């Protein structure tokens, strides 16, 4: 497996998504082609994305007390599409590494 293949990320689209749709990563619009491709009902990105897990008590307390900040990578993928004539947002879709 190449290094590039290990860094790809897949985001499964909700089953009711139809074209056209808009994709945002961390609030930034993405374009099909240069930023992602659609494959088998999923968005595939050529970069590694991560979602930060829940903070433990010690980490939460250190942030609350101003001792430390939250510096983990926490990517958010949102898809805007039309359902029954209304715009809907599928927010914070789960990200997973590509096989």
MIDRENGU-246424 format. One record per residue: residue in one letter; y, z, x of N, C-alpha, C, CB in turn. Coordinates in steps of 0.05 Angstrom, whole numbers, plus 5000, padded with zeros to 4 digits. Atoms other than C-alpha are relative to their C-alpha. Glycine has a CB too. Layout:
<pts>
PT/A/Y/Z/X/Y/Z/X/Y/Z/X/Y/Z/X $
...
</pts>
This chain:
<pts>
PT/X/4976/5000/5017/5000/5000/5000/5025/5000/5018/5000/5025/4981 $
PT/X/4976/5002/4984/5068/4981/5028/5019/5023/4994/5014/4973/4995 $
PT/X/4980/4979/5004/5125/5030/5036/5017/4994/4975/5018/5002/5025 $
PT/X/4984/5007/5024/5165/4992/4983/4985/5006/4974/5008/4971/5001 $
PT/X/5016/4995/5023/5108/4998/4933/4999/5030/4994/4971/4989/5003 $
PT/X/5000/4971/5003/5106/5073/4944/5026/5011/4989/4993/5014/5026 $
PT/X/4974/4991/5009/5179/5079/4927/5008/4990/4972/5021/4993/5020 $
PT/X/4994/5010/5026/5177/5043/4861/4996/5021/4978/4984/4975/4993 $
PT/X/5002/4981/5022/5187/5081/4796/4997/4984/4974/5026/5017/4999 $
PT/X/5004/5012/5026/5163/5065/4726/5010/5018/4979/4969/4994/4996 $
PT/X/4991/4985/5023/5195/5086/4661/4989/4985/4976/5032/5002/4999 $
PT/X/5012/5012/5024/5155/5072/4598/5021/4998/4977/4975/5015/4991 $
PT/X/4981/5004/5023/5197/5043/4541/4988/5011/4975/5007/4970/4997 $
PT/X/5010/4993/5026/5191/5072/4472/4988/4976/4986/5023/5013/4982 $
PT/X/5014/5023/5012/5145/5029/4429/5017/4983/4982/4976/5011/4985 $
PT/X/4984/5015/5019/5200/5008/4381/5024/4986/5014/5011/5018/4979 $
PT/X/4978/5014/4986/5247/4980/4435/4996/4970/4998/5002/5009/5030 $
PT/X/5001/5029/5000/5263/4907/4425/5025/4990/5015/5000/4988/4971 $
PT/X/4977/5011/4987/5309/4861/4463/5021/4991/4980/4992/4975/5018 $
PT/X/4989/4991/4974/5366/4862/4476/5002/5031/5000/5028/4988/5005 $
PT/X/4995/4971/4996/5372/4933/4504/5015/5004/5025/4973/5015/5000 $
PT/X/4984/4992/4977/5415/4968/4554/4986/5023/5015/5029/5008/4992 $
PT/X/5013/4979/4983/5390/5011/4612/5022/5013/5017/4978/4988/5018 $
PT/X/4982/4984/4984/5429/5067/4646/4984/5019/5017/5021/5015/4982 $
PT/X/5012/4980/4982/5409/5108/4707/5023/5018/5008/4986/4987/5024 $
PT/X/4979/4980/4994/5451/5171/4714/5027/4991/4989/5002/5005/5030 $
PT/X/4975/5009/5014/5502/5139/4666/5011/4974/5010/5021/5020/5003 $
PT/X/4991/5026/4988/5509/5075/4708/4984/4977/4988/4998/5001/5031 $
PT/X/5015/5023/5012/5492/5009/4673/4983/4986/5021/5019/4981/4987 $
PT/X/5018/5015/4982/5433/4972/4704/4995/4972/4989/4973/5016/5003 $
PT/X/5004/5027/5008/5418/4898/4702/4971/4992/5005/5019/4981/5014 $
PT/X/5027/5010/4996/5350/4867/4692/5001/4979/5022/4988/4988/4974 $
PT/X/5001/5018/4977/5332/4829/4755/5007/5015/5026/5019/4977/4996 $
PT/X/4993/4986/4975/5372/4862/4811/4993/5030/5000/5029/4997/5005 $
PT/X/5005/4971/5001/5360/4934/4787/4972/5008/4990/5021/5013/4982 $
PT/X/5027/4994/5011/5294/4932/4748/4988/4975/4989/5002/5022/4979 $
PT/X/5014/5021/5015/5242/4887/4717/4985/5014/4977/4980/4984/5019 $
PT/X/5015/4990/5023/5206/4895/4651/4971/4990/5004/5012/4991/4973 $
PT/X/5028/5007/4996/5130/4896/4659/4982/5018/4983/4992/5003/5030 $
PT/X/5020/4986/5016/5077/4916/4609/5012/5024/4984/4978/5010/5017 $
PT/X/4988/4979/5016/5124/4956/4565/5014/5022/5015/4980/5012/4982 $
PT/X/4986/4980/4983/5157/4992/4623/5022/4987/5016/4979/5013/5019 $
PT/X/4980/5009/4981/5218/4987/4666/4989/5008/5028/5028/5014/4995 $
PT/X/5009/4994/4973/5200/4982/4740/5024/4997/5019/4976/4981/5008 $
PT/X/4978/4999/4982/5252/5001/4791/4990/4999/5029/5018/5025/4996 $
PT/X/5008/5001/4972/5247/4985/4866/5011/5023/5016/5009/4973/5012 $
PT/X/4991/4976/4986/5270/5054/4884/4987/5025/4988/5032/5003/4999 $
PT/X/5013/4975/5009/5243/5124/4879/5020/5017/4984/4990/5016/5024 $
PT/X/4984/4982/5016/5271/5167/4824/4984/5026/4995/5009/4987/4973 $
PT/X/5013/4974/5004/5257/5240/4811/5015/5015/4978/4998/5016/5026 $
PT/X/4988/4981/5019/5269/5292/4758/4995/5028/5010/4989/4996/4971 $
PT/X/5002/4972/4990/5283/5363/4781/4986/5017/4979/5027/5012/5007 $
PT/X/5015/4982/5019/5235/5413/4750/5017/5023/4992/4974/5010/5013 $
PT/X/4986/4977/5009/5254/5477/4717/5007/5018/5024/4983/5016/4979 $
PT/X/4992/4982/4979/5291/5526/4761/4987/5027/4996/5031/5004/5000 $
PT/X/5011/4973/5000/5257/5591/4779/5022/5021/4998/4982/5005/5024 $
PT/X/4981/4978/5004/5290/5658/4768/5018/5004/5025/4984/5026/4994 $
PT/X/4984/4996/4976/5312/5666/4841/5020/4977/5004/4981/5002/5025 $
PT/X/4982/5023/4997/5341/5595/4844/5022/5001/4979/4985/4974/4998 $
PT/X/4980/4998/5021/5376/5604/4777/5020/5022/5006/4986/5006/4973 $
PT/X/4982/4978/4994/5405/5671/4798/5019/4993/5023/4984/5025/5007 $
PT/X/4983/5007/4977/5430/5643/4865/5022/4980/4991/4983/4989/5023 $
PT/X/4980/5019/5010/5466/5587/4828/5020/5015/4983/4987/4977/4982 $
PT/X/4982/4985/5017/5495/5635/4776/5019/5018/5016/4984/5018/4981 $
PT/X/4983/4982/4984/5521/5681/4831/5017/4984/5020/4982/5019/5015 $
PT/X/4984/5016/4982/5551/5623/4870/4990/5000/5028/5028/5009/4999 $
PT/X/5012/4999/4973/5505/5633/4930/4991/4972/5008/4977/5020/5001 $
PT/X/5010/5027/4994/5475/5563/4925/5006/4982/4976/4969/5001/5005 $
PT/X/4997/5020/5022/5482/5500/4884/4974/4988/4994/5021/4978/5008 $
PT/X/5025/5015/5006/5431/5454/4853/5003/4973/5013/4996/4998/4969 $
PT/X/4997/5025/4984/5422/5398/4903/4976/4982/4997/5004/5007/5028 $
PT/X/5024/5017/5003/5356/5369/4879/5007/4974/4987/4979/5015/4984 $
PT/X/4996/5025/5013/5350/5297/4858/4991/5002/4971/4984/4977/5015 $
PT/X/5006/4998/5029/5352/5293/4782/5010/4975/4986/5014/5026/4989 $
PT/X/4993/5025/5012/5353/5222/4757/4995/5000/4970/4986/4977/5013 $
PT/X/5003/5002/5029/5363/5207/4683/5001/4970/4993/5022/5016/4986 $
PT/X/5001/5028/5009/5342/5140/4652/5003/5000/4969/4974/4986/5009 $
PT/X/4995/5002/5029/5370/5123/4583/4999/4971/4992/5028/5012/4992 $
PT/X/5002/5027/5010/5357/5061/4541/5014/5000/4973/4970/4990/4998 $
PT/X/4986/5004/5025/5403/5038/4485/4990/4975/4987/5032/4999/5004 $
PT/X/5011/5023/5014/5374/4992/4433/5006/5002/4970/4969/4997/5005 $
PT/X/4995/5000/5028/5377/4974/4360/4974/5005/4984/5013/4973/4991 $
PT/X/5022/4994/5018/5331/5003/4306/5011/5000/4972/4986/5027/5007 $
PT/X/4992/5002/5028/5339/4984/4233/5030/4995/4998/4992/5025/4985 $
PT/X/4971/5007/5002/5409/4956/4247/5018/5021/5012/5007/4995/4973 $
PT/X/4983/4979/4988/5433/5019/4282/4994/5003/5030/4996/5027/4986 $
PT/X/5005/4995/4972/5443/5033/4356/4989/5028/5004/5027/4996/5016 $
PT/X/5012/4974/4994/5399/5088/4382/4997/5003/5030/4972/5003/4986 $
PT/X/5002/4994/4971/5392/5121/4450/4974/5015/5005/5024/5016/5011 $
PT/X/5023/4986/4990/5326/5140/4482/5009/5013/5026/4974/4981/5004 $
PT/X/4987/4987/4977/5353/5192/4531/4979/5015/5017/5021/5020/4990 $
PT/X/5016/4985/4981/5322/5223/4593/4971/4992/4998/5004/5030/4996 $
PT/X/5028/5009/5001/5259/5180/4591/4985/5010/5025/4999/4970/4998 $
PT/X/5016/4991/4977/5203/5206/4636/4997/4979/5022/4973/5009/4991 $
PT/X/5004/5018/4978/5200/5175/4705/4974/5007/5014/5024/5001/5020 $
PT/X/5026/4995/4986/5135/5166/4743/4998/4980/5023/4976/4998/4981 $
PT/X/5004/5019/4978/5115/5134/4809/4982/4977/4991/4988/5014/5024 $
PT/X/5016/5023/5005/5086/5064/4805/4974/5002/5016/5015/4974/5006 $
PT/X/5026/5001/4985/5013/5056/4824/4998/4975/5017/4976/5000/4980 $
</pts>
